[in-house]
Amino acid sequence: MAQLDIVDVGHAYAPGAEEERWALKPLQLTFESGKTYALVGPSGCGKTTLLNILSGLVRPSRGRVLFDGVDVTALPTKARNIAQVFQFPVIYKSMTVYDNLAFPLRCRRWDKARIDAKVRQVAEALDLHDRLGQPARGLTADDKQLISLGRGLVRDDVAAVLMDEPLTVIDPQLKHSLRRRIREITEQFRPTVIYVTHDQYEAMSFAQELLVMKDGRAVQQGTPEQLFEAPSSTYVGYFIGSPAMNFLTLDRGDGPFALGGRPLSVAWDVPRGTTEVQVGVRPEYVKIVTDPGPNTFPGRLRSVSDHGAQRVLEVEVAGQPVRVKRPREDGVPVREEVLVQLPRAKVLPYADGKLVLRS
Amino acid sequence: MNLNATDLCLTVDGVDHLNNVTATFRPGRLHTVIGRTMAGKTTLLRALAGLQKVDSGSLTLAGADFLKTPVWRRDTAMVYQQFINYPHLNVFDNVAFPLKRARLSRDEIRRRVRQALASVGLADFEKRKPAQLSGGQQQRVAMARALARGTGILLLDEPLANLDYKLREQLRDEFKALFSDQGDAIVIYTTTEPAEAMMLGDVVLVMHEGRILQTGTPQEVFERPATTTVASIVNDPPMNIFAGRLEGGQVTVAGFQATHVSAHLADLPDGAYQFGLRATDVSLASSGVEGEVTYVEISGSETFVHVVVGETPFVVQIEGIHDLALGDLVKLRLRPDRLFAFDEQGALVRTPSYDLVSVEGR
C-alpha cells in the first residue's frame, strides 16, 4: 500500500478559467499508507474530480500526484496500480466468482498455487468462499460490489483502493450490512482507501479521516471526532452533526463578550472591533437549567420535536434560534420561559464563517 | 370522511404482502406507517390508491365502497421514493401536468401551481428543468405536483429515502409545517426511520410482514411497544432484546451479574422473560461485563457501538463522536430501571415508568 501525495494540484475543466471557477482549487494533501479516507461534500464540490485525478482519469491542470514519492501525474490509470470500485458493480458476468477474483492475478502471471491461496483468503474475508464455483451473474448487487472490492484486495501490490459511492445501487436495507463488511475487510487488509460519498453518515461510519469539500476546496480534514468537536468553519458545523451546530451572533462592541446584554464567559480570546463574532455550540451541549448561573440566558421555548430517544427543543435566545438536544428522560419543560446554559468549554468562536481560536 | 381498511389481504407466491390489515385513516391527520423494507408499506399505499388489487377485505371512504372506485376517481395523489418528474418539462409544467389533464382553467392552474411551489420553497424555480435541480429540489417538485391537485388523500412512499441526511433533516422540518397546512386531507406517509415517524406522525402505524402490529400516538408506540418486534422497529438503533429471568427479587441475564430488581418489575411473577433495553440505556463503563466491539457506526451526532457479550449482541448509543476499533474489549453496564419486560412470546408485560411526565427542566 502506498502513501498518496497531492502536491499543489488544481483542475479546471474549461481551459483558461480564472482560479475562482476551477472545479478543484489548488491544494496540498497527504493520504497516509493503510488509512481510510472519505471525501465528502455536496454534488459539485470537487470530490469526484479529486478521485479522478488520483485514478488517472483526469490529468490535473497543475500540480503533481505522487505515489510513495514517485510522480505518477502523467501515468494512465492502468499504470498506477490502483483498484477501483464504482457506483455500479463491474464484474465479468460469464465468469465464476473464483475466476473474477483470480483474473487480475492471472493477468500478472502469478503461479497457480499462489493465485489459489490468495483467492481463497480473500473469498473467506468476503464471505464468498462457499460460492466460488457459482457464475457471478447470479449474485445480488451487494455481493457483486464485494467482488469488485475483492479484485482489488487480491493484489498484494495495489497502491490504493478508490471507491466512488459504492453503495448507490444497494438496497437501503443492505447498505448498512455492506458498509459494515467493507469496513471489516479494509480493517483486515489495511489498504489505503479513498472513498467518495455525499452521505455524511456513511463517511463518518466508514473512514478514519474525512475530507469535507465545498466549492472545489478542501474545507477541513480530520477524524470524525475532530470535525464534530471543532468544526473549522460554520459550514462544517452545519454539515457534520444532526441537528446542525448552533451559531449565535454576539453583541457588538468593545466590552466583554455578551449575548443579549448578558455576559458570556468563554475559554478563548479573539480580537473584537470590526468583525462580527459568532459562537458555535452543538445542540448536544446546550442545557436547559432551573437556576440562573454563569452563561445562562433566558429563552422562549418555540417548539419540541420528538425523535424518540431524544427530543430537540427549539428555544429563542436573544432573538436567535438555539436547538437543544436532550434525552427523552429529561422530559419537556412545562413553561415557555426557560433558562438556557451554554457550557463555557463547548462554545467556539467564529468570524467570517471561520473558526478563530486563540486561547 | 374516514378512510377505513378492514381485513385487507394480499398473498403473492405464498408470501403475505397484506395480512388482515385493518386501519382507520382520519381527515386532517398525518399517519406515518413505519416498517422495514418489505413490510408491506408500499403495497398498502398502492392498494389504497387502487394501483394494487387485493385478494380480500374491504375499503370504504365515508362509508362508500372505495375498492370499486376506479383509480382515476379515487381522489388520491402519490409521491414516490424515487422522485418522478418529466425531464422535458420545466418545473411549472411538471406541477401543472395533472391539472391540465383535469382540464382546470388556465388561471386556476396558475394559482394552484404557484401556491404549491411557494409552499415547497421553489417559487423562483418555475422555469428550470428537473436536470438543473438538486435531488432535494426534484423531490420538492414531485411533492408540489401532488399538493397542487388538492386531493383528499395524499400518499407519500418514503419520500426522503433517497436523499442524504442533511437534506432529509431539512425536508422533515419543512414537511412538518407543510402537512399541518393541508386542511382536511388524509395524509399517509411511509418510512423506515423511527425518528421520522415520530416527528411527523399524529398517528403511527407499525407494520411488519404485511401486518399492522400496533397503532397509536408516537408517544404510545414508543413508550408502550406492544411486542418485542414493535420495540425493535420503532427504535433506531433497534431496541436490545435479550433473554433473562426474574427470581427472588433478582434480574439475571446470561453473561451479566444478577442485579436487584427495580421497583417497576418488583411485582412480576418469577420466571423467564425477554427484556428490552434501548441503546441509550446501555453504557460503556469502567467496570461491568466485558464484550467485544464488532462494529461502530456514526449517525450524525451519536456513535452506535455494536458489542457482543458471549453470544448476545448489544448496541450502545453514546452521545458525540467516539473512535473505537473493531475488536476492542469494552465493559457494558445495563440500566435495570429502564428494562422493558416482555413474555417469552414477545408480548409486552411491563414498561419502565420514567418518561410519561413532563419536568421543569433539569
Interface residues (C-beta under 8 A of the other chain):
Chain A: P42 S43 D171 P172 Q173 H176 R180 R183 E184 E187 H198 D199 Q200 Y201 M204 S205 T223 P224 E225 L227 F228 E229 Y238 F239 G241 S242 P243 A244 R282 P283 E284 I288 V289 T290 S305 D306 H307 G308 A309 Q310 K325 P327 R328 E329 D330 G331 V332 P333 V334 R335 V338 L339
Chain B: R36 T37 M38 S134 A161 D164 Y165 K166 E169 K176 T192 P194 A195 M198 M199 P218 Q219 F222 V234 N235 D236 R278 A279 T280 Y295 V296 E297 I298 S299 G300 S301 Q317 E319 G320 I321 H322 D323 A325 L326 Y354 D355 V357 S358 V359 E360 G361 R362
